[in-house]
């Protein structure tokens, strides 16, 4: 015969086993879910495509001598 041990004095492992036995199986998941959207991922547009400068050219080639 098993010796009676109060729940408060049981080890964590024993408490987990008892809790798992008492817990039922959910037919519907209790986790709140958000419905997926059909929208594509939003990509932020750059505010200034070209700021009037062309940085691809070296500085010396822009000056006229």
Backbone as CSV, one residue per row, in Angstrom:
resi,resn,N_x,N_y,N_z,CA_x,CA_y,CA_z,C_x,C_y,C_z
1,UNK,0.829,-1.182,0.000,0.000,0.000,0.000,0.874,1.246,0.000
2,UNK,0.466,2.255,-0.796,1.260,3.478,-0.871,1.047,4.307,0.384
3,UNK,2.111,4.952,0.765,2.048,5.838,1.922,1.467,7.178,1.470
4,UNK,0.556,7.749,2.232,-0.062,9.022,1.872,0.900,10.165,2.163
5,UNK,1.120,10.985,1.150,1.953,12.185,1.291,1.109,13.365,0.841
6,UNK,0.980,14.405,1.677,0.196,15.572,1.265,0.771,16.200,-0.010
7,UNK,-0.109,16.784,-0.797,0.286,17.387,-2.067,1.354,18.460,-1.860
8,UNK,1.213,19.248,-0.823,2.158,20.350,-0.570,3.573,19.836,-0.302
9,UNK,3.693,18.600,0.215,5.011,18.072,0.566,5.611,17.192,-0.526
10,UNK,4.898,17.000,-1.605,5.410,16.172,-2.698,6.496,16.918,-3.467
11,UNK,7.311,16.158,-4.181,8.342,16.771,-5.014,7.684,17.355,-6.259
12,UNK,8.418,18.215,-6.952,7.884,18.839,-8.165,7.519,17.774,-9.205
13,UNK,8.366,16.769,-9.332,8.138,15.723,-10.313,6.832,14.986,-10.028
14,UNK,6.594,14.651,-8.774,5.363,13.958,-8.403,4.142,14.853,-8.621
15,UNK,4.273,16.138,-8.290,3.162,17.070,-8.505,2.815,17.168,-9.989
16,UNK,3.834,17.215,-10.837,3.592,17.301,-12.282,2.863,16.074,-12.797
17,UNK,3.251,14.878,-12.285,2.597,13.649,-12.713,1.115,13.659,-12.329
18,UNK,0.824,14.062,-11.109,-0.562,14.119,-10.645,-1.354,15.143,-11.450
19,UNK,-0.762,16.313,-11.677,-1.443,17.365,-12.443,-1.728,16.901,-13.874
20,UNK,-0.770,16.167,-14.466,-0.955,15.684,-15.834,-2.094,14.674,-15.904
21,UNK,-2.252,13.845,-14.881,-3.335,12.867,-14.851,-4.684,13.559,-14.705
22,UNK,-4.747,14.610,-13.909,-6.003,15.311,-13.673,-6.405,16.179,-14.847
23,UNK,-5.434,16.610,-15.613,-5.706,17.488,-16.744,-6.346,16.687,-17.868
24,UNK,-7.389,17.192,-18.436,-8.073,16.496,-19.523,-7.523,16.911,-20.867
25,UNK,-7.982,16.252,-21.905,-7.573,16.592,-23.264,-8.588,17.575,-23.819
26,UNK,-8.090,18.650,-24.370,-8.967,19.685,-24.925,-9.390,19.271,-26.326
27,UNK,-10.677,19.363,-26.606,-11.128,19.119,-27.968,-10.855,20.340,-28.835
28,UNK,-10.845,21.494,-28.219,-10.557,22.745,-28.897,-9.417,23.410,-28.157
29,UNK,-8.421,23.863,-28.862,-7.269,24.479,-28.223,-7.664,25.781,-27.526
30,UNK,-7.301,25.961,-26.251,-7.679,27.176,-25.536,-6.825,28.392,-25.888
31,UNK,-5.825,28.199,-26.728,-4.931,29.290,-27.087,-5.649,30.244,-28.032
32,UNK,-5.573,31.526,-27.756,-6.194,32.527,-28.611,-5.385,32.637,-29.898
33,UNK,-6.074,32.573,-31.007,-5.387,32.633,-32.281,-5.943,33.782,-33.109
34,UNK,-5.121,34.290,-34.006,-5.530,35.377,-34.901,-5.624,34.793,-36.297
35,UNK,-6.690,35.094,-36.986,-6.867,34.610,-38.350,-5.817,35.241,-39.252
36,UNK,-5.285,34.435,-40.149,-4.280,34.927,-41.077,-4.892,35.889,-42.079
37,UNK,-4.097,36.822,-42.559,-4.597,37.793,-43.524,-4.060,37.457,-44.909
38,UNK,-4.764,37.913,-45.920,-4.347,37.682,-47.295,-3.383,38.766,-47.776
39,UNK,-3.181,39.773,-46.945,-2.319,40.874,-47.351,-0.875,40.411,-47.418
40,UNK,-0.154,40.976,-48.367,1.265,40.679,-48.455,2.001,41.469,-47.394
41,UNK,3.196,41.037,-47.112,4.001,41.719,-46.101,4.255,43.163,-46.519
42,UNK,3.983,44.092,-45.617,4.151,45.515,-45.906,5.620,45.878,-45.872
43,UNK,6.104,46.499,-46.931,7.484,46.993,-46.947,7.422,48.502,-47.034
44,UNK,8.099,49.143,-46.128,8.084,50.600,-46.065,8.888,51.171,-47.230
45,UNK,8.292,52.157,-47.892,8.974,52.801,-49.003,9.974,53.820,-48.470
46,UNK,11.073,53.959,-49.195,12.047,54.966,-48.799,11.483,56.336,-49.102
47,UNK,11.708,57.276,-48.215,11.142,58.618,-48.385,11.812,59.364,-49.532
48,UNK,13.116,59.245,-49.623,13.862,59.989,-50.637,14.651,58.989,-51.467
49,UNK,14.178,58.757,-52.658,14.882,57.796,-53.504,16.262,58.325,-53.857
50,UNK,16.301,59.481,-54.424,17.565,60.138,-54.735,17.504,61.519,-54.115
51,UNK,18.472,61.825,-53.331,18.454,63.116,-52.658,19.082,64.208,-53.518
52,UNK,19.231,63.957,-54.827,19.810,64.960,-55.714,21.301,64.760,-55.897
53,UNK,21.865,63.841,-55.168,23.299,63.573,-55.281,23.505,62.206,-55.885
54,UNK,24.550,62.051,-56.627,24.907,60.746,-57.164,26.198,60.329,-56.476
55,UNK,26.071,59.473,-55.494,27.238,59.072,-54.706,28.085,58.002,-55.401
56,UNK,27.667,57.557,-56.561,28.427,56.516,-57.242,29.699,57.066,-57.884
57,UNK,29.739,58.372,-58.159,30.923,58.966,-58.779,31.879,59.483,-57.712
58,UNK,33.173,59.343,-57.942,34.129,59.903,-56.990,34.046,61.428,-56.990
59,UNK,34.477,62.044,-55.943,34.374,63.479,-55.752,35.155,64.261,-56.787
60,UNK,36.323,63.778,-57.185,37.183,64.496,-58.120,36.569,64.579,-59.518
61,UNK,35.794,63.618,-59.935,35.279,63.621,-61.287,34.122,64.622,-61.453
62,UNK,33.564,65.130,-60.370,32.461,66.077,-60.455,32.941,67.500,-60.686
63,UNK,34.159,67.767,-60.332,34.648,69.144,-60.464,35.257,69.375,-61.835
64,UNK,35.040,70.535,-62.383,35.623,70.901,-63.671,36.803,71.832,-63.433
65,UNK,37.910,71.481,-64.033,39.094,72.319,-63.857,39.499,72.952,-65.156
